[in-house]
Amino acid sequence: MFVSAYEGQCAAEEKRHTSAEKPAVNPRLALFALALGTFAIGTGEFGSNGIIQLFAADLDVSIPVATYAITAYAFGVVIGSPLITLLAARVNRRTLLLGLVVLFLVGNGLSALAPNIVLLVVFRFVAGSVQGAFFGAGAVVAAYVYGPGKGGKAFATVMGGLTVATIAGSPLGTFIGQHAGWRVMYWTVVAVGLLAGIALVAWLPRTDDLHGSPVRSELNGLRRINVWLMVAVASLGISTIFAVYTFIGPFVTDAARRDAALIPIALAVFGLGMAVGNYLGGRVADRYEHRGLIWGYGGVLALLVLIGVAGGDLLVLLPCLFGVGATMMFAIPTIQVRLTGFAPDAPTLMGALNLAALNLANSLGAIGGAVTLEAGWGTLSTVWAGFVLTSAGLLLYVVTVARPKRRRPTGPVLDDEQFRRRPTGPALDDEQFRRLAGYGEEEHVEAGRNLYTSGDDSYDFFLLRTATVDIVRDATSIEPERLIYRGGPGDFLGELNLLTGQQVYLTARVTSTGTVVRIGAARLRRALAEQDDIAGLLLAAFQERREVFRAAAGGALEIVGRPDSAETLELRGYVTQMLLPHTWRSATSSTGRSLMTAAGLTEADLPAAIANGSVVRRATPGTVAQTLGLTYRDGGGPVDLVVVGAGPAGLAAAVYGASEGLVTVLLDRSGLGGQAAKSARIENYLGFPDGVSGVNLTHLAMVQALKFGVRIHSPCAAKGLDLSDERRPVVVLEDGARIECRAVIAATGARYRRLDIPGWAAFEQSGCIRYAATEPDVRGHEGWPVTVVGGANSAGQAALSLAARGATVDLVVRGHDLAARMSAYLTDRIQAHSRIRVHTGSTVSELAGGDTLTSVVVERPGERPARLASRALFCFVGADPVSGWLTGVAKAEDGFVLTDVGLPAGSALPYQTSAPRVFAVGDLRSGSTKRVATAVGDGASAVSSVHAALAAAPDLNLHS
């Protein structure tokens, strides 16, 4: 059957993409492989039509019964293809195409072996099931290969395989069947299909940019009335092809009164017209959308009248046959453009529906022609049947979907408070808008349509040409729908989760019909890499929008729990570190209790998270990350560098690695920023004269990493290393997943130590003991006594932060000199602060209280123990290295990792461990200086060693 697609499918398929650059691929070879596949499919289908009588004779059935094999194939296209498309919705399009080739080989091979008509019918159904899915997925791959602005050309090339099948493959298949037997014909199709499979394996790009769509997104397309209207338009209008093609033989012999030997010439002329129409139609559809269908249908109606009036003259008939083939194929790309425009989140399914519609057109055209012949209206009367059907299709199109009527905006009304909270920020000028639009595809959108929906796995970036779009937070169990932002012409839609891969938490609803430019995530990354001024503007806008959305859209992720629970604090710390928009609701508040009642939660379920309608009981950072799509998912494509640990050293390594062309994955077991993110303020970091909070520094580094295409997954804990192939280390995750790469940088740092005091675990569980001084940790202690234990910078920063919030702080330091391990600027401020008391040479020996901490006992040699009132204890007493996962790597006695000159035999590369291609940086490294700036320097410098190690084995390339 005939199918077309549009490069907009490529944009719709570019979801949650992770690589910033398209892998090297030869477009001509890739498109040839796809065309060879469509040629094999077309030859198998059309070749069968010419050997029906051979089925009947060999299988001892009548010709009408033998035609069931042809009907079964059509049913496979109509029923099997959409089903396969849905079942394989999430499968990478390249993988899907290869699987479809296997199914095609099986279906045709079994057809060649069929011992009876029943099994032949079954096997033809299997073979037909491949067709729609192959064309839909193939169109997506073709558009990807050619890139922005060339989708029509790419698809026309792929469709060339089918048109060649109508011209050469069909008569060749029939010839083989008639002279060597119908079974040999199917074996020939298998051979061609096998060649196509080999070509696809060799020449299709291996990239995660071609992964599939969520099943829900594909199914959502079926809910749109305009999709079904376009199916009807296609079924009616394209039926003319079959009202003419099916009866070309009688046209030549009966109407034109010429010898049957001219029939192949007439068929070839018709097929040539189809090829020309396909070539031109793909280009017109890219530029003019709906006009291609009107021009195609209008042209064929004029040609049908000419055939009906003067078709008895062969000199008139042959040019008209060429014209009918050309004008019908000219219209088909527009049909697919409109289908994917109405359901851009279901591109492959739309391709399968297109095939289903064209098979229905086959039946309608053949039946319409047969009815006119049975009525005795003459051979050329079949063209009038086509005229009626195409006229009906054109009329339906013009009345319903050619120019959709504007609808009233369906979004909520903007009130003054919401308008004040909307993101403003940087805007694209006309020249920047034009440049950025070159990376995407323009499409027409109707009022009422959702460009993306809360809960989708991912979404695309949109430029608004003439459309108006509302960004809304969906209604929750206790709050109504809320308008967050309204974008109009010249604006753009998108924020930070375009780069993080986080699940969509807002809905974009078109409120005014118009045009938009859709840019998939992979193409957006390419734009960020190639357009410096646009990259800076968009990243600034994304960050500003995230800050606004964190408050305005917080209802998309709601956390409810006991405020003094350690689990709750851990969860709140994680979502804060990851910049996740959320709303915190205390279980003791009225809104918290209302949320618990609405969600069916009990005290035993706390802390809980409600994300996009999903309730996560006893929530942890891991379960919330999994719900939001932030955990590591296998199949992300080849990896050059895995950085384990997202503290300052790990973030620096990831930024420098990705910016220098390495495909980089960054993992962390808890959140981003490491110990630095837990610091209230870092005042001696270069470039920040007023100081910078650990959280803000982490956020800036994260955005920088995302800009360069780093794939960040957290929480995601490494369990071990597989070094069986020293040139391809494998990071083994706790869930069993394995990440093969070319190099590993270990930056897992150290974990805070706990004090060996009775009751420590119980008070830790109740949230009275903290290991950080971030905003959620220090909040709520205003006016209360607290204890800080530790003598390094992190303890000093915590003491000052708490005192600044109004707490009375007892700073307990084991050493006798506060300045021994703490920077001078901190010791000066601490000693001058009226709400901080310093206890040097002292230790905490006892904790007291019931459900919550009330006091601590501090001991100093030679003095009586002192009981100090304390509501909370903040512990910063050093750390132990997180190095247990580094199996097979040499470590010092204290567990820190030995590197370069610290190794017994030494190392040629700085930061290299005893394992080839495994490097260690930051606090994890034995002998390192425990400062943020030093850790950043380690991470950046280690990337140079990675390049040196990779250069030593230039033959190894996971991208080949």
C-alpha angles and dihedrals in degrees: 000000000000122000137165137189141187134233089245083082088068092056092047090051095051096096129159089344121188112189120077096206134049112245116248111270136160103239094202094053093045092050092044089055091052092046090050089054093051090046090055091048093048093047091052092050102041094036089060091059091064097051103049091116089055090055089052095049098043097042094039098239135121121267092250089055091046089057088067086081089060091045091049090055090053090049088052090056094045099042109015099046097055090044093052090045091056095043091051096039095123096042119110108261093234091052090046092053092051091048091050090052089055090050090047091053091048093048095049095039091053089045088058089052098043110134095195142017094259094060091040089057090050094048093047088054089054092050092048092052089069098059106075095039092048094052093045094049092039091056090054092050092046092052090049092051094053096041131207118359098009104079094111092051091047094051094045088056091052091047088053087079091062095045090050087052091056091049102038112358097059097051090041091053091047091048092051091047094050095047104032103022134269093268091059088052090059092046087053089053089050090053092051090046090051090053089050090051092052090049092049092051091049102041111026113099118257103222140130088226086087099056118135134258128258113270090238091057091052092047092048087067090065091060094064115096093208090062091059092044089055090049088055091046090052095044093051100038101043092048087089089075090063095038085061106028094050092055103039090113094059090042090060100039102033108025099033092029094223132142118278088240087078093061094086089051091052090048091050091050090051091049092048089054089052090053093051092045092049091051094050096037094058091056095044093048090056092057108029106028108192097020092074091065094047092048092046097046092042092050094049092050090056091048092049090055090050092050092047092052103036106010092119088078110081091208088060096038098055097052089045092052088052089049095049091051091047098046095046093050088044089062098046098076089055090054090057092044090056094043092053090042091058092044108022091160091061105049099147094046089050088056090052091048089051089056091048090052092050092051088052087050088054090057095043093050095047093045093046091051092047091052093054092047092048088052089059096241094138138261096287091051089091089074089061089055087054090047092055094046095047091045089054090050093049093047091049090050096049094046098045120021110005093088109010115214118245116257128207111263110268099199125104121274116268113240126199095256093051091046090054090052096049118114114259110162128120120004132197117247119223094265093048090047090053094048093048092047088061089072094058145045127257118232138174116244130192129221111265095032120123114227088195135351135219107266097032113135091235144338143208132254114253134204112201113222102169105338127098119219133189121212107210136179108227120242115272131204091272105022133056125236112289132204110230103174141354119212126195140179112325093022129109134219123222144083141189098305089068084075102031097052091232116158115266112266101178134055123232110209124186109231099174124038114243144103132304135181114234117209118184121222095256092051090046090055089051090052091050090052095047103036110055098182093048091046092055092047096047095045091051090049093047091053093047092048091049090054091050093043092049087069104027096041098035092118089074087076117027123185121196125182147116109299093222095050118115090214091053092049091050091051094047091048091053097051090046093051091048093049091237115168105239145146122231117213121183114224088226094059126087093243090048092052091047090052091049091051093047092048095043093243128158131194089264090061095059134153092040134172128207112200123174091334096313116119116214112195121205086008123204130183087260097054093044091049090050091051091050095045096248099122122096114279119196119235096053092135134251118339128206100184133021115194112196112201126035102216120119092288094048094045091050092049091050094048094048094042095051094041089055094054103268117135097236134196120192119200132184131176096220117007143311127295101035115215091339090065088059093058116102093212137359108201103172098057113121115255098022107089092173092046129248131239117243090239094054093046089051092049093052091048092048093053090047090052092049090050090061094046102260111165106224121197122179138201090027118136126202115224101184151329127258107208098169088120105042092200094052110042114191123213109213115208127212091252091055097257115140127212114199114201145154097247141007129212112197112209102155093132120190138310123234115258124236126223119249096236128134112258094021095124093049094051090044089054091051091052097248092119118063134184097196140047101214122139096272090048099051096038114106098027097095110138094005130113115250136175127227118194120197143066105225131089095275091058092047092050090050092051093051093046093051093046090050088057091055101263123138106236132204108195110202115198124182093205123075095231120058091199094056095090103006128083116255095239089060097045091050092053094044094051091048096049115102095209097052123082117189122214108190123187088024141121136197109245105170142029122203136191143079119252089346135033115266105167146358132212117229120197130198122183112260094015136089115263113261123217111215126192109243134168095187139010122219111201124205104155102140132281145253120233118260093223105123092102092059096090114183094019122119116246137185121248091266091055098254115134121258116227140181110324091014091067117096091240095032125230134249093221128061115244093012116139127212088277118078114249092010116112133182127210142171125014091344091069117091112249095013123150109248099229132115094234091050091050091051090050090050093053095047094045094047090063089065088056090049091055090049091051093048092048089057089067106033091165092070112088123151090195094066 
